[in-house]
């Protein structure tokens, strides 16, 4: 059975494969980015796969790097990880550091809550 840190690393490693990343979540597992508002919340593997797929349509080279785990206690993990990828629609670089907390149960992700710099996101995705 995977620990929270193993699940977080697997999610980050599989972000280019929405189905594989979403399969790490429990049937009622939640992926949310509360700093982006209510539209940035998905519940269940199918909705999570759709959410990730939508992101990849906007940023095809979206990949996490520079992963640093600060908390790893079996069923909880907290870390920071970065993204640096081109947004084709604007021609701008999406450069972001995420902070994510993951709660797990029975080897599945129950909750992955991520925070990010909303100004950096708005600048990368908005045409000038």
C-alpha positions as CSV (number, residue, x, y, z in Angstrom):
1,X,0.0,0.0,0.0
2,X,1.4,3.4,-1.0
3,X,2.1,6.1,1.5
4,X,1.0,9.7,1.0
5,X,4.5,10.8,-0.1
6,X,4.6,7.9,-2.6
7,X,1.2,8.9,-3.9
8,X,2.2,12.5,-4.2
9,X,5.3,11.6,-6.2
10,X,3.3,9.2,-8.4
11,X,0.8,11.9,-9.1
12,X,3.5,14.4,-10.0
13,X,5.3,11.9,-12.2
14,X,2.1,11.0,-14.0
15,X,0.7,14.4,-14.7
16,X,1.1,14.0,-18.4
17,X,-1.2,10.9,-18.2
18,X,-4.5,12.1,-16.8
19,X,-6.0,8.6,-16.4
20,X,-2.9,7.3,-14.5
21,X,-2.8,10.4,-12.3
22,X,-6.5,10.3,-11.6
23,X,-6.4,6.5,-10.8
24,X,-4.4,7.3,-7.7
25,X,-7.4,9.0,-6.1
26,X,-10.2,7.3,-4.1
27,X,-13.6,7.1,-5.7
28,X,-14.6,10.2,-3.7
29,X,-11.0,11.7,-3.8
30,X,-10.7,15.5,-4.3
31,X,-8.2,17.6,-6.3
32,X,-8.6,21.3,-5.5
33,X,-6.9,24.5,-6.0
34,X,-8.8,26.9,-3.7
35,X,-6.8,30.0,-4.7
36,X,-8.3,29.6,-8.2
37,X,-11.9,29.6,-7.0
38,X,-14.7,27.1,-7.1
39,X,-14.1,26.1,-10.7
40,X,-10.8,24.5,-9.7
41,X,-12.2,21.5,-7.8
42,X,-12.7,18.0,-9.1
43,X,-14.2,15.0,-7.2
44,X,-13.6,11.4,-8.3
45,X,-11.1,9.9,-10.8
46,X,-13.2,10.7,-13.9
47,X,-13.6,14.4,-13.0
48,X,-10.0,14.6,-12.0
49,X,-8.8,13.1,-15.3
50,X,-11.0,15.6,-17.1
51,X,-9.5,18.5,-15.1
52,X,-5.9,17.4,-15.8
53,X,-6.8,16.8,-19.5
54,X,-8.2,20.3,-19.7
55,X,-5.0,21.8,-18.2
56,X,-2.8,19.8,-20.7
57,X,-4.9,21.2,-23.6
58,X,-3.9,24.7,-22.5
59,X,-0.3,23.8,-21.5
60,X,0.8,20.7,-23.4
61,X,4.3,20.6,-21.9
62,X,3.0,20.9,-18.3
63,X,5.3,18.8,-16.1
64,X,6.3,19.1,-12.4
65,X,10.0,19.4,-11.4
66,X,12.1,20.3,-8.4
67,X,9.9,18.3,-5.9
68,X,10.7,19.0,-2.2
69,X,8.9,17.1,0.4
70,X,8.6,18.8,3.8
71,X,6.1,16.5,5.6
72,X,5.9,12.8,5.2
73,X,4.2,10.9,8.0
74,X,2.5,8.0,6.3
75,X,-1.0,9.3,5.5
76,X,-0.1,13.0,5.0
77,X,2.5,14.6,2.8
78,X,3.3,18.2,2.1
79,X,5.6,19.5,-0.6
80,X,6.5,22.2,-3.1
81,X,7.0,21.5,-6.8
82,X,7.5,23.7,-9.8
83,X,6.3,24.0,-13.4
84,X,7.9,25.9,-16.3
85,X,6.1,25.5,-19.6
86,X,4.9,27.5,-22.6
87,X,1.3,28.5,-22.9
88,X,0.8,28.2,-26.7
89,X,-2.3,30.5,-26.8
90,X,-0.3,33.4,-25.4
91,X,3.2,32.5,-26.2
92,X,4.1,33.2,-22.6
93,X,6.0,31.0,-20.1
94,X,3.9,29.6,-17.2
95,X,6.4,29.6,-14.4
96,X,4.9,28.5,-11.1
97,X,5.7,26.9,-7.7
98,X,2.9,24.9,-6.2
99,X,2.5,24.0,-2.5
100,X,0.5,20.8,-2.1
101,X,-0.9,18.9,0.9
102,X,-2.0,15.3,0.3
103,X,-4.1,13.2,2.6
104,X,-4.4,9.5,1.9
105,X,-6.3,6.5,3.2
106,X,-6.0,2.8,2.2
107,X,-3.3,3.6,-0.4
108,X,-5.5,6.2,-2.3
109,X,-5.5,10.0,-2.4
110,X,-8.4,11.4,-0.4
111,X,-7.5,15.0,-0.9
112,X,-4.8,16.9,-2.8
113,X,-5.1,20.6,-2.1
114,X,-2.7,22.8,-4.0
115,X,-1.9,26.5,-3.7
116,X,-0.2,28.7,-6.4
117,X,0.6,32.2,-7.3
118,X,-2.5,33.4,-9.0
119,X,-0.9,36.5,-10.4
120,X,1.8,34.5,-12.2
121,X,-1.0,32.2,-13.6
122,X,-3.1,35.2,-14.8
123,X,-0.1,36.8,-16.5
124,X,0.8,33.6,-18.3
125,X,-2.7,32.9,-19.5
126,X,-3.8,36.4,-20.5
127,X,-3.1,37.9,-23.8
128,X,-1.5,41.3,-23.6
